[in-house]
Amino acid sequence: MKGIAAVVKPDGSMVASWGDIDGPRAAALGQQAIQAMAFVESGAVERFGLDDSHVALACASHNGEPRHVRRCVRG
């Protein structure tokens, strides 16, 4: 997969871009980190004694493979 990026000012004006920024995209591919912000800001990391690896997993795109489940499930 080739990278696509855009730098945009708060007013919406484009500063720079790379790749085909006007082509169709699957929104879900870039939303994990934004969704993980609520997880972090809620205090869940501290409340449940989680670490940076849990936050990284929340930000990642994955399919819940066994290694990801092992990281999240405590015995």
Secondary structure, 3 states (H helix, E strand, C coil): CCCCEEEECCCCCEEEEECCCCCCCCHHHHCHHHHHHHHHHCCHHHHCCCCHHHHHHHHCCCCCCHHHHHHHCCC
